[in-house]
């Protein structure tokens, strides 16, 4: 396969991945854009250090870390977070995630690990 065909295949794959809004109840990049456009940002402070993830799954790629006591900007248009994978973190069991921006990284964090100010 030549370079042009490989490049075209890579572009097609990237487009398909980016075009997916929700898969199996897990939020993707398009869901982040939709959530961000429908709410105002709030200050979110970590109750414990928490990984910022690409989707609302514990095994999703971590793109950053919100250290305990540090604050980021969060978006929760529903007031209850985005439904995702269930977890037992920061002393509570839940499946609610919130979109957060901190240190140049944007992604999802479990709501049980953050304190919100509206």
C-alpha positions, 0 to 999 in steps of 0.5 A: 500500500502506498503512502497516499492510500495509508494517509487516506485510510488514516484520515477516514478512520479519524473522521469516523472516530470524531463523528461518533457522538455516543457509543454504548452510553459513553461520551466522546469528543462530540459530547464534550463539545455539546456539553460545553456549548449548553452550559456555563462554566463553574469552579470545580475543586478536587476532593482527592487527586483525580485523573482527567479522562477522554471519555466517561470510562475508568479505562479511558486515556488519562489526559491530565490530573487534577491534584487534590485541592486544586480547581479547574473549570467544569461544565455540568449543564444538567446539574447531575453530570453525564452518565457513564461507567459506574465507579467506586471512587473517593468513598462513593459509588456512582456513574456520574461524570463532569466535563472539566478543564485544568492545566490545558487539558479537557476531559471527564472526571467522576463527580464524587471526587470534586466539589462544585461551586455554582 
